Structures are given as structure tokens and as C-alpha cells.
């Protein structure tokens, strides 16, 4: 199969949050480190490679992380610092192309099919970018290079940390055929288990299944799975990626069992969310309350309004209404509020004034 000769780079910083902490505080270098959480509460946001050797991973509870690695050091996240570093890295990207699509603070896609350096080699551009990040910022990055975002994303994880992998057009299908299905971007743990139950373990196994078979088992996702098993992914690099939701949440030092005790926490969360929304001049209509219970089970409750809001008092009022919507199942360890259905997604209808925050084809050279 021939592929459109786009040249896409996916750059992914290595253990970004943890690496920033180790760079800023040399005494943490070489030590197992977890950003976020604690040995008693909370969830790990990021782990250093020294901690990962012990099985410490992001989204793991602090208790489990400490159990895996008794010498684990916990540090509080400093998101302002991470954003500051991320801006420096993005500035480097923009020296090569304006087609930069950030996925988060620590990763982005770059389309270098046509680039500001007139360099025909995407691999050499990725190498140069990684070198500059190390010299100018002090951190290491990994990169994947290929004909589309999907393959580049997978490839960036191939030689981590501080490495890169190029998958040329004639190598794409062979590269995907031998991959475990769980390594396919967009296939999570639950979906991977379903694939395994169906006897689909690798990209090759997936490619043997017809579209009809996949529609029977995966419905609307069938076409996506059918395409990616063949390396087909036509999504373009979008520099002005639309933010679809904003949120804030808090994990408590002690589990809370009464809604009354949660109201003050909800107001604090709403205040933080207001800052994020108004800084971006965005409001939203759908408010979701996230509740995580002491047994780690998760529940969400949502309400869609006829108008857009970003004011903390209005956010709190809706969150409070959702909190009392039904009885709590158990004591609560975490509450969160998120806002979507934003006014950057569609034409505004009615808004409370106070809350206004208003392909080409080229030869692919390695």
C-alpha cells in the first residue's frame, strides 16, 4: 500500500514533570520520584524513570506507589513551572514549522513536509530539535517520525528515553503488524482486553478482520480500527487545536461523608476553575461533577444550561445542585468540576454578561 508522503514528527518529553523537578533540584537526580499524590493520599501525576523500574506509573494511587517503591520521594506538582518550560520548547518547534499541534504540555505533533529550514529529512529535523531542547532547556525528548500522526505517535515511544524512531512509508504495515494491540494509540486497557478475548493480539491479527466483523464487535469505532491496522490515518496537524473542556479537582486528606462538608471544597474548586476559564476567555454550558469514592469507584453527574458560564458562584451553584441530586454511595476522597460545551466550539446562543470570557505529496527522505 502506498502512503501520502507527509512528514510528521511526534515529539514527547521524557518523564516531563519528574525531569523538570530533577533538573531544578539536583538532589533529586537519580532518585525514584513521583510528582503528585503522597504515600497516604492522592494519585501519581508522573514518575521518574528510576521510579518506573519499580512499577510506579501515572494514575497510580500514592499508597500503591509507595508499596511498590518504599524509597519513593513525593513532590507537589508546579504547573506554572511546567508551562514555562513547555513554552520554551514550543518556541523551538516554531523555528522549524508553524504546523505545530500540542497535545499537552509535554508532547506535540509537527508537520515538516514543508519546513522553515528547507531540510528534506524529517529524521534530521527531529534529531536537531531534540539536541536543541537538551542544550537550551536541559531536558531530553524522544521523537517518532512517519507519514501520519498515528504511526509517529507510536514510534516516539519505541526508543524512549532520549531516542527516536523513523518509520518510512514502505515500513509502516510491517511495523504495525508485529505490535501488541495495546500499543496502538487510541486503544485503552479495556478495549485491549476485548481484543484479546476475540483472539486479536497484534496489528497483524487486527488486519485479518473484515470491516463487518469489527462493526459487529466495536460498532462506531470499527472503521478507525480497520484503518489503523493498515497504517491509514488522514488527520492533519492542526495548530489551533480547539480546547473541548476545562476542569479542576481536589483529593482530600481525609474521606468526607457528608455533602455539607463538601460545599466549602466545591467552592474552592469552582474558584480555581473560574481562574482557568477566564484566563482563556472561555465559558461553557455543560457542568460535570466528578465524585471519586473511598473504594476508588467513580461517578459523574452533569447538567447542561441554556447559557454559558465561567463565574465561580454560578459554577458552584450548579455543582452543589448536582451534589445533592442523589445520595452518596460511600465516603468521598475526591471532587472535581469540569466544563465543556464551550463557547469556542459553536456559535454562542445566550450568555450571562458577567461570565463572558469570550495535502501535498513529496518524497519521504529519512
HELIX and SHEET records of a PDB file:
HELIX    1   1 UNK A   16  UNK A   24  1                                   9    
HELIX    2   2 UNK A   26  UNK A   28  5                                   3    
HELIX    3   3 UNK A   49  UNK A   52  1                                   4    
HELIX    4   4 UNK A   62  UNK A   68  1                                   7    
HELIX    5   5 UNK A   79  UNK A   94  1                                  16    
HELIX    6   6 UNK A  122  UNK A  136  1                                  15    
HELIX    7   7 UNK A  149  UNK A  155  1                                   7    
HELIX    8   8 UNK A  169  UNK A  171  5                                   3    
HELIX    9   9 UNK A  172  UNK A  177  1                                   6    
HELIX   10  10 UNK A  181  UNK A  183  5                                   3    
HELIX   11  11 UNK A  189  UNK A  197  1                                   9    
HELIX   12  12 UNK A  203  UNK A  207  1                                   5    
HELIX   13  13 UNK A  211  UNK A  218  1                                   8    
HELIX   14  14 UNK A  219  UNK A  221  5                                   3    
HELIX   15  15 UNK A  222  UNK A  228  1                                   7    
HELIX   16  16 UNK A  259  UNK A  279  1                                  21    
HELIX   17  17 UNK A  312  UNK A  323  1                                  12    
HELIX   18  18 UNK A  353  UNK A  355  5                                   3    
SHEET    1   A 5 UNK A 100  UNK A 104  0                                        
SHEET    2   A 5 UNK A 107  UNK A 111 -1                                        
SHEET    3   A 5 UNK A   8  UNK A  13 -1                                        
SHEET    4   A 5 UNK A 141  UNK A 146 -1                                        
SHEET    5   A 5 UNK A 164  UNK A 166  1                                        
SHEET    1   B 3 UNK A  46  UNK A  47  0                                        
SHEET    2   B 3 UNK A  33  UNK A  35 -1                                        
SHEET    3   B 3 UNK A  73  UNK A  75  1                                        
SHEET    1   C 5 UNK A 245  UNK A 256  0                                        
SHEET    2   C 5 UNK A 332  UNK A 342 -1                                        
SHEET    3   C 5 UNK A 284  UNK A 293 -1                                        
SHEET    4   C 5 UNK A 298  UNK A 309 -1                                        
SHEET    5   C 5 UNK A 350  UNK A 351  1                                        
END                                                                             
